[in-house]
Amino acid sequence: MIPTLIYADRYRNEGTCSYSRYADHTQARDQYRPDAGHTGFALPVFELPREQMQLYVANPSPALLQQYLSENRVRFCLHPQVLQERSADPYVSHTLAAGTRCRDLAVVPSSSSRTLYVQQHGPAHALKVHFPFQVSRYERKMRDEVIEQAVNVSRELEQGIEQMDGQFAFLREVLGVVHRSLGNEQGWGENWGYLVREMTPFPEGTGNGSLLPGFALYGNDFFHPDMPPLLFELIGTRDPLSFVLEQIMFPVIRHWVQAFRQFGYLLEPHGQNVLLEINQDGNIARIVHRDLSVGIDMRRRRDLGLVDGRLNAYNRMESNEFHSITYDKFMGSHFFDRIVALCTGRYPSLARADFTGPCREEFARCFPEHEHYLPPTVWYFSELRDSFNKPLYQDTGARPEWRPGRCS
């Protein structure tokens, strides 16, 4: 039986955070963690004057827009741990001084501590809120430029959706609400806010498919660790190699390539960002992508005549290292490798090469000019950090397995 998205997001993730020594680290308090036993928590909401806020909008539904904006006021959402532990933050102080507390929102955490499902009537949506605490490698801030860029990318993807194939869908980032800068930041602008994410995949589907996070295919159940992996339930009596290649791996590869070739975007299709839209026949009708804080290759955009558009400076790239991180590591090592391990463990006739070989061929078929944009070896994060405490990149020297390398 396929669980609900919220259940799978929170509780079919056990054993999946093994991709680095930082993967299962979190500073989130127990009562706000996705894998806690609670049913959710109350998210504080304040109303502030609209002229004091920066708004980014990408075609939200009128009902959703009305919930957070009025003619003169804006609803501003703060994670309770931020209120409890970051009271000295100037934007927290400004919220408390200039805002009026209104009714809290009932929310449930997703697999991400800062992305919260809103539990109420009306359009299904989630909020991605400012959470300046370390989860895995990073503090999960929601700075102005990050929010603006996610809305920009969502808008451009929506407007150019005909350039993606029919198995592609995504969750739109339709509204960003950010404090205007107080003018006292050093370096990056530190004014922050939150995103509103629609939970109905775009384009609208033809049926009532269930959404399942990619990691739930191989993750253990938090409450029932002996339950078999959901991947095997989906495969059923079908040929496992054909099912995995045709319904999971090939579509994800094509979407990574299409997003890059058509927009210069570097999707990050690891097991958390990929949702499987499963129809009533148990087939995967579409791959639904979430989280649009993507890298942007400006070389590719210049090649396409899409140099700037409405994009800002966040995550722009002029070199190819991060391409390998998103494709070879996020998709290949962190997602596909886990699926392969299950299949080769259960089906003795299958070998790793049965998956990697066809995927290399599919990548080369739909991306013949890949050598111009991707490095010949696999890159990943270094232990060294930059001045903003972000990991630097390093060449692992390994040959790619999920795409052709120039030496292959």
Residue pairs with C-beta under 8 A, 6 or more apart in sequence:
1 233
2 8
2 210
2 212
2 230
2 233
2 278
3 11
3 12
3 212
3 216
4 210
5 210
5 211
5 212
5 213
5 275
6 108
6 110
6 117
8 212
8 213
8 216
8 230
9 34
9 110
9 111
9 213
9 216
10 34
10 35
10 108
10 109
10 110
10 111
10 222
11 35
11 221
11 222
11 223
12 213
12 215
12 216
12 219
12 220
12 221
12 222
12 230
13 34
13 35
13 111
13 213
13 215
13 216
13 219
13 222
14 35
14 219
14 220
14 221
14 222
14 225
15 219
15 220
16 215
16 218
16 219
16 271
16 338
17 23
17 24
17 136
18 24
19 333
19 334
20 136
20 137
20 381
22 136
22 137
23 136
24 136
25 134
25 135
25 136
26 33
26 113
26 133
26 134
26 135
26 136
27 133
27 134
27 135
28 81
28 113
28 131
28 133
28 135
29 81
30 36
31 38
31 41
32 41
32 79
32 80
32 81
32 109
32 113
33 109
33 113
34 109
34 110
34 111
34 112
34 113
35 222
39 108
40 106
40 107
40 108
40 109
40 119
41 80
41 107
42 80
42 104
42 105
42 106
42 107
43 77
43 78
43 79
43 80
43 104
43 105
43 106
43 107
43 116
43 127
43 129
44 77
44 78
44 80
44 83
44 101
44 104
45 75
45 76
45 77
45 78
45 101
45 102
45 103
45 104
45 105
46 75
46 76
46 78
46 95
46 96
46 99
46 100
46 101
46 102
47 73
47 74
47 75
47 76
47 99
47 100
47 102
48 73
48 74
48 76
48 95
48 98
48 99
48 100
49 72
49 73
49 74
49 98
50 69
50 70
50 71
50 72
50 73
50 74
52 94
52 98
52 179
52 180
53 74
53 76
53 177
53 178
53 179
53 180
53 193
54 144
54 148
54 176
54 177
54 178
54 179
54 180
54 191
54 193
55 69
55 74
55 175
55 176
55 177
55 178
56 147
56 148
56 151
56 152
56 175
56 176
56 178
57 65
57 151
57 174
57 175
57 176
58 151
58 152
58 154
58 155
58 158
58 172
58 173
58 174
58 175
59 155
59 158
59 172
59 174
60 174
60 175
60 196
60 198
61 123
61 174
61 198
63 122
63 123
64 122
64 123
64 125
64 174
64 175
64 196
64 198
65 175
67 75
67 122
68 74
68 75
68 175
68 177
68 196
69 75
69 175
74 177
75 102
75 177
76 95
76 99
76 177
76 179
76 193
76 194
77 105
77 127
77 129
77 177
77 194
78 92
78 95
78 129
78 130
79 114
79 129
79 130
79 131
81 131
81 133
82 89
82 92
82 129
82 130
82 131
82 132
83 92
85 133
86 92
86 132
87 93
89 132
90 182
90 184
91 179
91 182
91 190
91 191
91 192
94 179
94 182
95 179
105 118
105 119
105 120
105 127
106 118
106 119
106 120
107 116
107 117
107 118
107 119
107 127
108 116
108 117
108 119
109 115
109 116
109 117
110 116
110 117
110 126
111 213
111 215
111 272
112 128
112 135
112 140
112 272
113 131
113 133
113 135
113 140
114 128
114 129
114 130
114 131
114 135
114 140
114 142
115 126
115 127
115 128
115 129
115 197
116 126
116 127
116 128
116 129
117 126
117 199
118 125
118 126
118 127
123 198
123 200
124 198
124 199
124 200
125 196
125 197
125 198
125 199
126 196
126 197
126 199
127 194
127 195
127 196
127 197
128 142
128 173
128 194
128 195
128 197
129 142
129 194
130 140
130 141
130 142
130 192
130 193
130 194
131 139
131 140
131 141
131 142
132 139
132 140
132 141
132 192
133 139
133 140
134 140
137 381
137 391
138 390
141 190
141 192
142 192
142 193
142 194
142 195
143 188
143 189
143 190
143 191
143 192
144 178
144 179
144 181
144 189
144 191
144 192
144 193
145 188
145 189
145 312
145 313
145 314
146 293
146 314
147 176
147 177
147 178
147 192
147 193
147 194
147 195
148 176
148 178
148 312
148 314
149 293
149 311
149 312
149 314
149 315
150 173
150 176
150 195
150 292
150 293
151 173
151 174
151 175
151 176
151 195
152 309
152 310
152 311
152 312
153 173
153 265
153 292
153 293
153 294
153 296
153 311
154 170
154 172
154 173
154 174
154 292
155 310
156 263
156 309
156 310
156 311
157 164
157 170
157 259
157 263
157 265
157 292
158 172
158 202
160 262
160 263
161 168
161 202
161 203
163 258
163 262
163 263
164 255
164 258
164 259
164 262
165 251
165 254
165 255
165 258
166 286
167 251
167 254
167 255
167 285
167 286
167 287
168 251
168 254
168 255
168 258
168 286
168 287
168 289
169 201
169 202
169 203
169 205
169 277
169 286
169 287
169 288
169 289
170 201
170 202
170 288
170 289
170 290
170 292
171 197
171 198
171 199
171 201
171 202
171 275
171 288
171 289
171 290
172 197
172 198
172 202
173 195
173 196
173 197
173 292
174 196
174 197
174 198
175 195
175 196
176 193
176 194
176 195
176 196
177 193
177 194
177 196
178 191
178 192
178 193
179 191
179 192
179 193
180 191
181 189
181 191
182 191
185 191
187 388
188 388
197 290
201 211
201 275
201 277
201 286
201 288
205 277
205 285
205 286
207 279
207 280
207 285
208 280
209 277
209 278
209 279
209 280
209 285
209 286
210 277
210 278
211 275
211 276
211 277
211 278
211 288
212 230
212 275
212 276
212 278
213 271
213 272
213 274
213 275
213 276
214 269
214 270
214 271
214 272
214 273
214 274
214 275
214 276
214 335
215 271
215 272
215 335
215 338
216 230
217 229
217 230
217 231
217 234
217 248
217 271
217 276
217 338
217 339
217 342
218 229
218 231
218 271
218 338
218 339
218 341
218 342
219 229
219 271
220 227
220 229
221 227
229 342
231 244
231 339
231 342
231 343
232 342
232 346
234 243
234 278
234 282
234 284
235 243
235 244
236 282
240 343
240 346
240 347
240 350
241 343
241 347
241 350
241 354
241 355
244 339
244 343
244 355
245 355
245 358
245 359
247 283
247 284
248 276
248 284
248 287
248 339
249 336
249 339
249 355
249 358
249 359
249 362
250 358
250 359
250 362
251 284
251 286
251 287
252 269
252 274
252 287
252 331
252 335
253 331
253 359
253 362
253 363
253 366
253 402
254 362
254 366
255 267
255 269
255 287
255 289
256 266
256 267
256 269
256 326
256 327
256 331
257 363
257 366
257 367
258 366
259 265
259 266
259 267
259 294
260 266
260 267
260 297
260 300
260 323
260 367
260 373
261 300
261 367
262 304
263 301
263 304
263 306
264 296
264 297
264 298
264 299
264 300
264 301
264 304
264 306
265 294
265 295
265 296
265 297
266 294
266 295
266 296
266 297
266 317
266 322
266 323
266 326
267 273
267 289
267 294
267 326
268 291
268 294
268 326
268 330
268 331
269 287
269 289
269 326
269 330
269 331
269 335
270 330
270 331
270 334
270 335
271 334
271 335
271 338
272 291
273 289
273 290
273 291
273 330
274 287
274 288
274 289
274 335
275 287
275 288
275 289
275 290
276 284
276 287
276 288
277 284
277 285
277 286
277 287
277 288
278 284
278 285
279 285
293 314
293 315
294 315
295 315
295 317
295 322
295 323
295 326
296 311
296 315
296 316
296 317
297 317
297 318
297 320
297 323
297 373
298 307
298 316
298 317
298 318
299 318
299 373
300 373
301 307
301 309
320 373
320 374
320 375
321 375
321 379
321 393
321 395
322 379
322 393
323 373
323 374
323 375
324 374
324 375
324 377
324 378
324 379
324 380
324 400
325 379
325 380
325 381
325 393
327 374
327 402
327 403
328 378
328 379
328 400
328 401
328 402
328 403
329 378
329 379
329 380
331 402
332 400
332 401
332 402
336 355
336 359
336 402
339 355
340 352
340 355
340 356
343 350
343 355
344 350
344 351
344 352
356 401
356 402
359 402
359 403
360 400
360 401
360 402
360 403
360 404
360 408
363 370
363 402
363 403
363 404
364 370
364 403
364 404
370 403
370 404
371 406
374 403
375 395
376 400
376 405
376 406
376 407
377 395
377 396
377 397
377 398
377 399
377 400
377 405
378 395
378 396
378 397
378 398
378 399
378 400
379 393
379 394
379 395
379 396
380 393
380 394
380 396
381 391
381 392
381 393
381 394
382 391
382 392
382 393
382 394
383 391
384 391
384 392
384 394
385 391
385 392
386 392
399 405
399 407
399 408
400 408
